[in-house]
Amino acid sequence: MSVPPTASPRNTWRMLNAVRAANPAVQITTYEVTEPGGTPRDGGKLRVDVPAAGLINLKPRQAALTALVLARVIRSGIDDGFLARTNAPAIATLSDSLPARGTLASSFATAAAVANGTLEAWASAHAAAVAGANSMAGTGLSLIQSKKFHGRHRPEPHSVQETDGVGRTDAR
């Protein structure tokens, strides 16, 4: 086992050592997503021994990833009757092009394991809708927070009146 770096909060180090102890043959994939922050570094060098072959930096794909996550969460809210499409129309439009869960790869390194290609290819094919969804990111995040779609809270069911002419009311 590696020695924890002195400046590290050690969460990543402890997790990697626990996984490796449980299964020494495990293949580890590490995603860098958080900005600012992410996988701990000092002067550009990783502070934790993560396998370079399994390190996927999603930071350059922030727009695509943001749009994808917003579209998935907002779509669930629409499908479950907690939101109307008109609450976030650009995000709802992008959600119409979502591939099935688990069929989109985060990078070219993992693309062979999925059916629908990569996040980059999906975002490129839907560039206008991705840009539209990102232009409404603040609205989407506000809806997610106000409806408590984050964390462990389950939103209380309530009626949603569509305003797009469909007139569907979901009274659960």
Backbone as JSON Lines, residues from 0, in Angstrom:
{"i":0,"aa":"M","n":[0.83,-1.19,0.0],"ca":[0.0,0.0,0.0],"c":[0.87,1.25,0.0]}
{"i":1,"aa":"S","n":[0.37,2.27,-0.66],"ca":[1.13,3.51,-0.7],"c":[0.96,4.28,0.6]}
{"i":2,"aa":"V","n":[1.85,5.19,0.83],"ca":[1.81,6.03,2.02],"c":[1.0,7.27,1.68]}
{"i":3,"aa":"P","n":[0.09,7.7,2.56],"ca":[-0.72,8.86,2.23],"c":[0.12,10.12,2.16]}
{"i":4,"aa":"P","n":[-0.11,10.95,1.16],"ca":[0.62,12.21,1.08],"c":[0.31,13.07,2.31]}
{"i":5,"aa":"T","n":[1.28,13.85,2.74],"ca":[1.11,14.63,3.96],"c":[0.03,15.7,3.84]}
{"i":6,"aa":"A","n":[-0.18,16.26,2.66],"ca":[-1.16,17.34,2.51],"c":[-2.55,16.83,2.12]}
{"i":7,"aa":"S","n":[-2.72,15.54,1.95],"ca":[-3.97,14.97,1.48],"c":[-4.95,14.74,2.62]}
{"i":8,"aa":"P","n":[-6.24,15.0,2.37],"ca":[-7.22,14.64,3.38],"c":[-7.4,13.12,3.46]}
{"i":9,"aa":"R","n":[-6.77,12.4,2.54],"ca":[-6.66,10.95,2.53],"c":[-7.91,10.2,2.12]}
{"i":10,"aa":"N","n":[-8.98,10.85,1.75],"ca":[-10.18,10.12,1.35],"c":[-9.91,9.25,0.13]}
{"i":11,"aa":"T","n":[-9.3,9.8,-0.88],"ca":[-9.01,9.04,-2.1],"c":[-8.02,7.93,-1.79]}
{"i":12,"aa":"W","n":[-6.99,8.24,-1.04],"ca":[-5.98,7.25,-0.67],"c":[-6.61,6.08,0.08]}
{"i":13,"aa":"R","n":[-7.45,6.36,1.07],"ca":[-8.09,5.29,1.86],"c":[-9.01,4.44,0.97]}
{"i":14,"aa":"M","n":[-9.77,5.07,0.1],"ca":[-10.67,4.34,-0.77],"c":[-9.89,3.43,-1.71]}
{"i":15,"aa":"L","n":[-8.83,3.93,-2.32],"ca":[-8.05,3.12,-3.25],"c":[-7.41,1.93,-2.54]}
{"i":16,"aa":"N","n":[-6.88,2.15,-1.36],"ca":[-6.27,1.04,-0.62],"c":[-7.3,0.0,-0.2]}
{"i":17,"aa":"A","n":[-8.49,0.43,0.18],"ca":[-9.54,-0.51,0.56],"c":[-9.97,-1.36,-0.64]}
{"i":18,"aa":"V","n":[-10.12,-0.72,-1.79],"ca":[-10.52,-1.44,-3.01],"c":[-9.43,-2.41,-3.43]}
{"i":19,"aa":"R","n":[-8.19,-1.96,-3.42],"ca":[-7.07,-2.83,-3.82],"c":[-6.91,-4.0,-2.84]}
{"i":20,"aa":"A","n":[-7.16,-3.77,-1.56],"ca":[-7.06,-4.85,-0.57],"c":[-8.16,-5.88,-0.79]}
{"i":21,"aa":"A","n":[-9.34,-5.43,-1.16],"ca":[-10.46,-6.34,-1.39],"c":[-10.29,-7.14,-2.67]}
{"i":22,"aa":"N","n":[-9.67,-6.52,-3.67],"ca":[-9.48,-7.2,-4.95],"c":[-8.25,-6.63,-5.65]}
{"i":23,"aa":"P","n":[-7.1,-7.25,-5.48],"ca":[-5.86,-6.74,-6.06],"c":[-5.89,-6.64,-7.6]}
{"i":24,"aa":"A","n":[-6.77,-7.38,-8.24],"ca":[-6.84,-7.35,-9.71],"c":[-7.83,-6.32,-10.24]}
{"i":25,"aa":"V","n":[-8.43,-5.54,-9.34],"ca":[-9.44,-4.58,-9.76],"c":[-8.86,-3.54,-10.73]}
{"i":26,"aa":"Q","n":[-9.65,-3.13,-11.7],"ca":[-9.27,-2.04,-12.6],"c":[-9.91,-0.77,-12.08]}
{"i":27,"aa":"I","n":[-9.1,0.21,-11.78],"ca":[-9.59,1.45,-11.18],"c":[-9.68,2.54,-12.23]}
{"i":28,"aa":"T","n":[-10.84,3.19,-12.27],"ca":[-11.04,4.35,-13.13],"c":[-11.32,5.53,-12.23]}
{"i":29,"aa":"T","n":[-10.61,6.62,-12.45],"ca":[-10.77,7.83,-11.65],"c":[-11.25,8.94,-12.58]}
{"i":30,"aa":"Y","n":[-12.32,9.61,-12.16],"ca":[-12.87,10.71,-12.95],"c":[-12.54,12.03,-12.27]}
{"i":31,"aa":"E","n":[-11.99,12.94,-13.03],"ca":[-11.78,14.31,-12.55],"c":[-12.94,15.13,-13.07]}
{"i":32,"aa":"V","n":[-13.74,15.65,-12.14],"ca":[-14.94,16.37,-12.53],"c":[-15.02,17.74,-11.86]}
{"i":33,"aa":"T","n":[-14.78,17.79,-10.57],"ca":[-15.0,18.99,-9.78],"c":[-14.1,20.13,-10.22]}
{"i":34,"aa":"E","n":[-14.68,21.3,-10.36],"ca":[-13.91,22.49,-10.71],"c":[-14.42,23.63,-9.85]}
{"i":35,"aa":"P","n":[-13.67,24.27,-9.02],"ca":[-12.26,23.95,-8.78],"c":[-12.17,22.71,-7.89]}
{"i":36,"aa":"G","n":[-11.05,22.12,-7.89],"ca":[-10.84,20.93,-7.07],"c":[-10.62,19.72,-7.93]}
{"i":37,"aa":"G","n":[-11.13,18.6,-7.48],"ca":[-10.96,17.37,-8.22],"c":[-9.92,16.49,-7.56]}
{"i":38,"aa":"T","n":[-9.3,15.64,-8.35],"ca":[-8.27,14.76,-7.85],"c":[-7.12,15.6,-7.31]}
{"i":39,"aa":"P","n":[-6.74,15.4,-6.03],"ca":[-5.72,16.26,-5.42],"c":[-4.39,16.26,-6.18]}
{"i":40,"aa":"R","n":[-3.85,17.46,-6.4],"ca":[-2.59,17.64,-7.12],"c":[-1.72,18.66,-6.38]}
{"i":41,"aa":"D","n":[-0.44,18.5,-6.54],"ca":[0.54,19.48,-6.09],"c":[1.41,19.81,-7.29]}
{"i":42,"aa":"G","n":[1.38,21.04,-7.72],"ca":[2.18,21.46,-8.87],"c":[1.88,20.63,-10.12]}
{"i":43,"aa":"G","n":[0.64,20.25,-10.29],"ca":[0.24,19.46,-11.45],"c":[0.42,17.97,-11.29]}
{"i":44,"aa":"K","n":[1.13,17.55,-10.24],"ca":[1.38,16.12,-10.01],"c":[0.32,15.57,-9.04]}
{"i":45,"aa":"L","n":[-0.24,14.4,-9.4],"ca":[-1.23,13.79,-8.53],"c":[-0.66,13.49,-7.16]}
{"i":46,"aa":"R","n":[-1.43,13.8,-6.1],"ca":[-0.99,13.51,-4.74],"c":[-1.34,12.09,-4.33]}
{"i":47,"aa":"V","n":[-2.17,11.42,-5.1],"ca":[-2.6,10.06,-4.79],"c":[-2.27,9.19,-5.98]}
{"i":48,"aa":"D","n":[-1.83,7.98,-5.71],"ca":[-1.42,7.04,-6.75],"c":[-2.65,6.45,-7.45]}
{"i":49,"aa":"V","n":[-3.16,7.15,-8.45],"ca":[-4.25,6.61,-9.26],"c":[-3.65,6.17,-10.59]}
{"i":50,"aa":"P","n":[-4.09,5.04,-11.11],"ca":[-3.53,4.56,-12.37],"c":[-3.78,5.55,-13.51]}
{"i":51,"aa":"A","n":[-2.72,5.96,-14.17],"ca":[-2.83,6.93,-15.26],"c":[-3.73,6.42,-16.38]}
{"i":52,"aa":"A","n":[-3.69,5.13,-16.66],"ca":[-4.51,4.56,-17.73],"c":[-5.99,4.67,-17.42]}
{"i":53,"aa":"G","n":[-6.35,4.77,-16.15],"ca":[-7.76,4.86,-15.77],"c":[-8.18,6.25,-15.33]}
{"i":54,"aa":"L","n":[-7.36,7.25,-15.61],"ca":[-7.67,8.62,-15.21],"c":[-8.38,9.34,-16.35]}
{"i":55,"aa":"I","n":[-9.63,9.71,-16.12],"ca":[-10.45,10.37,-17.15],"c":[-10.79,11.76,-16.66]}
{"i":56,"aa":"N","n":[-10.29,12.76,-17.35],"ca":[-10.51,14.15,-16.98],"c":[-11.74,14.67,-17.72]}
{"i":57,"aa":"L","n":[-12.82,14.87,-16.98],"ca":[-14.06,15.38,-17.57],"c":[-14.15,16.9,-17.52]}
{"i":58,"aa":"K","n":[-13.16,17.56,-16.9],"ca":[-13.22,19.02,-16.78],"c":[-13.34,19.71,-18.15]}
{"i":59,"aa":"P","n":[-12.61,19.26,-19.18],"ca":[-12.77,19.92,-20.48],"c":[-14.15,19.66,-21.11]}
{"i":60,"aa":"R","n":[-14.89,18.71,-20.57],"ca":[-16.22,18.37,-21.09],"c":[-17.32,18.92,-20.18]}
{"i":61,"aa":"Q","n":[-17.0,19.96,-19.43],"ca":[-17.93,20.49,-18.43],"c":[-19.27,20.88,-19.03]}
{"i":62,"aa":"A","n":[-19.29,21.53,-20.18],"ca":[-20.55,21.95,-20.79],"c":[-21.41,20.73,-21.15]}
{"i":63,"aa":"A","n":[-20.78,19.73,-21.75],"ca":[-21.52,18.52,-22.14],"c":[-22.02,17.78,-20.9]}
{"i":64,"aa":"L","n":[-21.17,17.65,-19.9],"ca":[-21.55,16.93,-18.69],"c":[-22.65,17.67,-17.93]}
{"i":65,"aa":"T","n":[-22.55,18.98,-17.82],"ca":[-23.58,19.78,-17.16],"c":[-24.91,19.6,-17.86]}
{"i":66,"aa":"A","n":[-24.91,19.7,-19.17],"ca":[-26.15,19.56,-19.94],"c":[-26.74,18.16,-19.77]}
{"i":67,"aa":"L","n":[-25.89,17.14,-19.81],"ca":[-26.35,15.77,-19.65],"c":[-26.99,15.55,-18.28]}
{"i":68,"aa":"V","n":[-26.32,15.99,-17.23],"ca":[-26.84,15.79,-15.87],"c":[-28.14,16.57,-15.69]}
{"i":69,"aa":"L","n":[-28.16,17.83,-16.1],"ca":[-29.4,18.62,-15.99],"c":[-30.54,17.96,-16.75]}
{"i":70,"aa":"A","n":[-30.27,17.51,-17.97],"ca":[-31.31,16.89,-18.78],"c":[-31.84,15.62,-18.12]}
{"i":71,"aa":"R","n":[-30.96,14.81,-17.54],"ca":[-31.42,13.58,-16.87],"c":[-32.3,13.89,-15.66]}
{"i":72,"aa":"V","n":[-31.87,14.83,-14.83],"ca":[-32.62,15.15,-13.61],"c":[-33.94,15.83,-13.95]}
{"i":73,"aa":"I","n":[-33.89,16.82,-14.83],"ca":[-35.12,17.53,-15.21],"c":[-36.09,16.58,-15.91]}
{"i":74,"aa":"R","n":[-35.58,15.69,-16.77],"ca":[-36.44,14.73,-17.45],"c":[-37.15,13.82,-16.44]}
{"i":75,"aa":"S","n":[-36.42,13.38,-15.41],"ca":[-37.05,12.57,-14.38],"c":[-38.16,13.34,-13.68]}
{"i":76,"aa":"G","n":[-37.91,14.62,-13.41],"ca":[-38.94,15.46,-12.79],"c":[-40.17,15.62,-13.67]}
{"i":77,"aa":"I","n":[-39.95,15.74,-14.97],"ca":[-41.07,15.84,-15.91],"c":[-41.82,14.52,-15.97]}
{"i":78,"aa":"D","n":[-41.09,13.43,-16.17],"ca":[-41.72,12.11,-16.29],"c":[-42.49,11.71,-15.04]}
{"i":79,"aa":"D","n":[-42.0,12.15,-13.87],"ca":[-42.67,11.82,-12.61],"c":[-43.75,12.81,-12.23]}
{"i":80,"aa":"G","n":[-43.98,13.83,-13.06],"ca":[-45.06,14.77,-12.82],"c":[-44.75,15.89,-11.85]}
{"i":81,"aa":"F","n":[-43.48,16.11,-11.54],"ca":[-43.13,17.19,-10.61],"c":[-42.85,18.5,-11.33]}
{"i":82,"aa":"L","n":[-42.58,18.43,-12.63],"ca":[-42.28,19.62,-13.42],"c":[-43.04,19.56,-14.73]}
{"i":83,"aa":"A","n":[-43.3,20.73,-15.29],"ca":[-43.82,20.83,-16.65],"c":[-42.65,21.11,-17.58]}
{"i":84,"aa":"R","n":[-42.75,20.69,-18.83],"ca":[-41.69,20.96,-19.81],"c":[-41.42,22.45,-19.9]}
{"i":85,"aa":"T","n":[-42.45,23.25,-19.69],"ca":[-42.31,24.69,-19.82],"c":[-41.49,25.31,-18.7]}
{"i":86,"aa":"N","n":[-41.24,24.57,-17.62],"ca":[-40.4,25.1,-16.54],"c":[-38.95,25.29,-16.99]}
{"i":87,"aa":"A","n":[-38.49,24.44,-17.89],"ca":[-37.12,24.51,-18.4],"c":[-37.13,23.96,-19.83]}
{"i":88,"aa":"P","n":[-37.71,24.71,-20.76],"ca":[-37.93,24.17,-22.11],"c":[-36.67,23.74,-22.85]}
{"i":89,"aa":"A","n":[-35.59,24.48,-22.73],"ca":[-34.37,24.1,-23.45],"c":[-33.78,22.8,-22.88]}
{"i":90,"aa":"I","n":[-33.84,22.64,-21.57],"ca":[-33.35,21.41,-20.96],"c":[-34.27,20.25,-21.32]}
{"i":91,"aa":"A","n":[-35.58,20.5,-21.32],"ca":[-36.54,19.46,-21.71],"c":[-36.31,19.02,-23.15]}
{"i":92,"aa":"T","n":[-36.01,19.97,-24.03],"ca":[-35.74,19.63,-25.43],"c":[-34.51,18.73,-25.53]}
{"i":93,"aa":"L","n":[-33.45,19.06,-24.81],"ca":[-32.25,18.22,-24.82],"c":[-32.58,16.84,-24.26]}
{"i":94,"aa":"S","n":[-33.44,16.78,-23.26],"ca":[-33.76,15.49,-22.64],"c":[-34.42,14.53,-23.62]}
{"i":95,"aa":"D","n":[-35.01,15.06,-24.68],"ca":[-35.62,14.19,-25.71],"c":[-34.57,13.39,-26.47]}
{"i":96,"aa":"S","n":[-33.31,13.82,-26.42],"ca":[-32.26,13.13,-27.16],"c":[-31.34,12.3,-26.26]}
{"i":97,"aa":"L","n":[-31.74,12.1,-25.01],"ca":[-30.9,11.35,-24.08],"c":[-30.83,9.87,-24.47]}
{"i":98,"aa":"P","n":[-29.63,9.32,-24.52],"ca":[-29.52,7.87,-24.71],"c":[-29.88,7.17,-23.4]}
{"i":99,"aa":"A","n":[-30.16,5.9,-23.47],"ca":[-30.48,5.13,-22.27],"c":[-29.31,5.21,-21.29]}
{"i":100,"aa":"R","n":[-29.62,5.16,-20.01],"ca":[-28.57,5.17,-18.99],"c":[-27.6,4.02,-19.21]}
{"i":101,"aa":"G","n":[-26.33,4.3,-18.99],"ca":[-25.31,3.27,-19.1],"c":[-24.86,2.97,-20.51]}
{"i":102,"aa":"T","n":[-25.34,3.76,-21.48],"ca":[-24.96,3.49,-22.88],"c":[-24.12,4.6,-23.48]}
{"i":103,"aa":"L","n":[-23.66,5.54,-22.67],"ca":[-22.85,6.65,-23.13],"c":[-21.53,6.63,-22.37]}
{"i":104,"aa":"A","n":[-20.42,6.62,-23.07],"ca":[-19.1,6.57,-22.43],"c":[-18.62,7.96,-22.09]}
{"i":105,"aa":"S","n":[-17.86,8.05,-21.01],"ca":[-17.31,9.33,-20.58],"c":[-16.09,9.75,-21.38]}
{"i":106,"aa":"S","n":[-15.46,8.8,-22.06],"ca":[-14.27,9.13,-22.85],"c":[-14.07,8.07,-23.92]}
{"i":107,"aa":"F","n":[-13.14,8.34,-24.82],"ca":[-12.81,7.37,-25.86],"c":[-12.19,6.11,-25.24]}
{"i":108,"aa":"A","n":[-11.56,6.25,-24.08],"ca":[-10.93,5.11,-23.42],"c":[-11.95,4.08,-22.96]}
{"i":109,"aa":"T","n":[-13.19,4.52,-22.7],"ca":[-14.22,3.6,-22.23],"c":[-15.32,3.36,-23.27]}
{"i":110,"aa":"A","n":[-15.16,3.89,-24.46],"ca":[-16.22,3.82,-25.48],"c":[-16.54,2.42,-25.96]}
{"i":111,"aa":"A","n":[-15.59,1.52,-25.95],"ca":[-15.83,0.17,-26.46],"c":[-16.84,-0.59,-25.62]}
{"i":112,"aa":"A","n":[-17.05,-0.18,-24.37],"ca":[-17.93,-0.91,-23.47],"c":[-19.39,-0.47,-23.55]}
{"i":113,"aa":"V","n":[-19.71,0.51,-24.39],"ca":[-21.08,1.04,-24.43],"c":[-21.63,1.06,-25.84]}
{"i":114,"aa":"A","n":[-22.93,1.28,-25.92],"ca":[-23.61,1.2,-27.21],"c":[-23.71,2.52,-27.97]}
{"i":115,"aa":"N","n":[-23.7,3.65,-27.27],"ca":[-24.01,4.92,-27.93],"c":[-22.85,5.9,-28.05]}
{"i":116,"aa":"G","n":[-21.62,5.44,-27.99],"ca":[-20.48,6.33,-28.18],"c":[-20.12,7.1,-26.94]}
{"i":117,"aa":"T","n":[-19.51,8.26,-27.16],"ca":[-18.96,9.04,-26.05],"c":[-19.79,10.28,-25.74]}
{"i":118,"aa":"L","n":[-19.55,10.82,-24.57],"ca":[-20.17,12.07,-24.15],"c":[-19.88,13.16,-25.17]}
{"i":119,"aa":"E","n":[-18.63,13.24,-25.62],"ca":[-18.25,14.26,-26.61],"c":[-19.02,14.11,-27.92]}
{"i":120,"aa":"A","n":[-19.13,12.89,-28.4],"ca":[-19.84,12.66,-29.66],"c":[-21.32,13.0,-29.52]}
{"i":121,"aa":"W","n":[-21.93,12.61,-28.4],"ca":[-23.34,12.93,-28.16],"c":[-23.53,14.45,-28.09]}
{"i":122,"aa":"A","n":[-22.65,15.14,-27.35],"ca":[-22.76,16.6,-27.23],"c":[-22.55,17.28,-28.57]}
{"i":123,"aa":"S","n":[-21.64,16.78,-29.37],"ca":[-21.39,17.35,-30.69],"c":[-22.6,17.17,-31.6]}
{"i":124,"aa":"A","n":[-23.2,16.01,-31.55],"ca":[-24.37,15.73,-32.39],"c":[-25.58,16.56,-31.98]}
{"i":125,"aa":"H","n":[-25.59,17.03,-30.75],"ca":[-26.71,17.82,-30.23],"c":[-26.22,19.17,-29.71]}
{"i":126,"aa":"A","n":[-25.26,19.76,-30.43],"ca":[-24.57,20.97,-29.96],"c":[-25.52,22.12,-29.65]}
{"i":127,"aa":"A","n":[-26.5,22.37,-30.52],"ca":[-27.42,23.49,-30.28],"c":[-28.26,23.23,-29.03]}
{"i":128,"aa":"A","n":[-28.72,22.0,-28.85],"ca":[-29.54,21.68,-27.67],"c":[-28.69,21.7,-26.39]}
{"i":129,"aa":"V","n":[-27.43,21.27,-26.48],"ca":[-26.53,21.33,-25.33],"c":[-26.3,22.79,-24.94]}
{"i":130,"aa":"A","n":[-26.06,23.65,-25.91],"ca":[-25.87,25.08,-25.63],"c":[-27.13,25.68,-25.03]}
{"i":131,"aa":"G","n":[-28.29,25.31,-25.55],"ca":[-29.55,25.81,-25.01],"c":[-29.76,25.37,-23.57]}
{"i":132,"aa":"A","n":[-29.47,24.12,-23.29],"ca":[-29.61,23.61,-21.92],"c":[-28.64,24.32,-20.97]}
{"i":133,"aa":"N","n":[-27.41,24.55,-21.43],"ca":[-26.45,25.26,-20.59],"c":[-26.85,26.71,-20.36]}
{"i":134,"aa":"S","n":[-27.54,27.31,-21.32],"ca":[-28.0,28.69,-21.13],"c":[-29.07,28.75,-20.04]}
{"i":135,"aa":"M","n":[-29.7,27.63,-19.74],"ca":[-30.72,27.57,-18.7],"c":[-30.22,26.83,-17.45]}
{"i":136,"aa":"A","n":[-28.91,26.66,-17.33],"ca":[-28.37,25.89,-16.21],"c":[-28.81,26.45,-14.86]}
{"i":137,"aa":"G","n":[-28.81,27.76,-14.72],"ca":[-29.24,28.38,-13.46],"c":[-30.68,28.04,-13.13]}
{"i":138,"aa":"T","n":[-31.54,28.1,-14.15],"ca":[-32.94,27.73,-13.96],"c":[-33.07,26.27,-13.57]}
{"i":139,"aa":"G","n":[-32.32,25.41,-14.28],"ca":[-32.37,23.98,-13.98],"c":[-31.92,23.69,-12.56]}
{"i":140,"aa":"L","n":[-30.81,24.3,-12.15],"ca":[-30.31,24.08,-10.79],"c":[-31.3,24.6,-9.74]}
{"i":141,"aa":"S","n":[-31.93,25.74,-10.02],"ca":[-32.93,26.27,-9.09],"c":[-34.12,25.32,-8.96]}
{"i":142,"aa":"L","n":[-34.55,24.74,-10.08],"ca":[-35.65,23.77,-10.03],"c":[-35.25,22.53,-9.23]}
{"i":143,"aa":"I","n":[-34.04,22.04,-9.47],"ca":[-33.56,20.86,-8.75],"c":[-33.53,21.13,-7.24]}
{"i":144,"aa":"Q","n":[-33.06,22.32,-6.85],"ca":[-32.99,22.66,-5.44],"c":[-34.37,22.9,-4.85]}
{"i":145,"aa":"S","n":[-35.21,23.64,-5.55],"ca":[-36.53,23.96,-5.0],"c":[-37.43,22.73,-4.89]}
{"i":146,"aa":"K","n":[-37.27,21.79,-5.78],"ca":[-38.07,20.55,-5.74],"c":[-37.39,19.46,-4.92]}
{"i":147,"aa":"K","n":[-36.2,19.77,-4.39],"ca":[-35.42,18.85,-3.57],"c":[-35.12,17.55,-4.31]}
{"i":148,"aa":"F","n":[-34.68,17.68,-5.58],"ca":[-34.3,16.52,-6.38],"c":[-32.88,16.08,-6.08]}
{"i":149,"aa":"H","n":[-32.21,16.68,-5.12],"ca":[-30.83,16.36,-4.8],"c":[-30.77,15.7,-3.43]}
{"i":150,"aa":"G","n":[-29.69,15.07,-3.14],"ca":[-29.51,14.46,-1.84],"c":[-30.46,13.3,-1.6]}
{"i":151,"aa":"R","n":[-30.83,13.13,-0.37],"ca":[-31.65,11.98,0.01],"c":[-33.12,12.33,0.13]}
{"i":152,"aa":"H","n":[-33.48,13.54,-0.16],"ca":[-34.87,13.97,-0.01],"c":[-35.69,13.51,-1.19]}
{"i":153,"aa":"R","n":[-36.86,13.02,-0.93],"ca":[-37.81,12.66,-1.98],"c":[-38.85,13.76,-2.02]}
{"i":154,"aa":"P","n":[-39.04,14.42,-3.16],"ca":[-40.02,15.5,-3.2],"c":[-41.43,14.99,-2.94]}
{"i":155,"aa":"E","n":[-42.23,15.83,-2.32],"ca":[-43.61,15.47,-2.08],"c":[-44.38,15.55,-3.39]}
{"i":156,"aa":"P","n":[-45.14,14.5,-3.72],"ca":[-45.93,14.55,-4.95],"c":[-46.96,15.67,-4.87]}
{"i":157,"aa":"H","n":[-47.22,16.28,-6.01],"ca":[-48.21,17.35,-6.08],"c":[-48.7,17.44,-7.52]}
{"i":158,"aa":"S","n":[-49.7,18.25,-7.72],"ca":[-50.24,18.42,-9.07],"c":[-49.37,19.33,-9.89]}
{"i":159,"aa":"V","n":[-49.22,18.98,-11.15],"ca":[-48.51,19.82,-12.1],"c":[-49.45,20.07,-13.26]}
{"i":160,"aa":"Q","n":[-49.7,21.31,-13.57],"ca":[-50.55,21.65,-14.69],"c":[-49.67,22.06,-15.86]}
{"i":161,"aa":"E","n":[-49.71,21.28,-16.92],"ca":[-48.93,21.61,-18.12],"c":[-49.5,22.89,-18.72]}
{"i":162,"aa":"T","n":[-48.65,23.74,-19.22],"ca":[-49.1,24.97,-19.85],"c":[-48.78,24.99,-21.34]}
{"i":163,"aa":"D","n":[-48.45,23.83,-21.88],"ca":[-48.09,23.77,-23.3],"c":[-49.25,23.28,-24.16]}
{"i":164,"aa":"G","n":[-50.47,23.33,-23.62],"ca":[-51.63,22.94,-24.4],"c":[-52.07,21.52,-24.14]}
{"i":165,"aa":"V","n":[-51.23,20.71,-23.5],"ca":[-51.61,19.32,-23.24],"c":[-52.62,19.27,-22.1]}
{"i":166,"aa":"G","n":[-52.42,20.11,-21.09],"ca":[-53.35,20.19,-19.99],"c":[-53.34,18.99,-19.06]}
{"i":167,"aa":"R","n":[-52.24,18.27,-19.01],"ca":[-52.14,17.08,-18.15],"c":[-51.96,17.52,-16.7]}
{"i":168,"aa":"T","n":[-52.72,16.92,-15.83],"ca":[-52.55,17.15,-14.4],"c":[-52.17,15.83,-13.76]}
{"i":169,"aa":"D","n":[-51.13,15.84,-12.99],"ca":[-50.7,14.63,-12.3],"c":[-50.99,14.82,-10.83]}
{"i":170,"aa":"A","n":[-52.02,14.21,-10.35],"ca":[-52.37,14.31,-8.94],"c":[-52.11,12.97,-8.29]}
{"i":171,"aa":"R","n":[-50.93,12.81,-7.74],"ca":[-50.59,11.53,-7.1],"c":[-50.96,11.57,-5.66]}
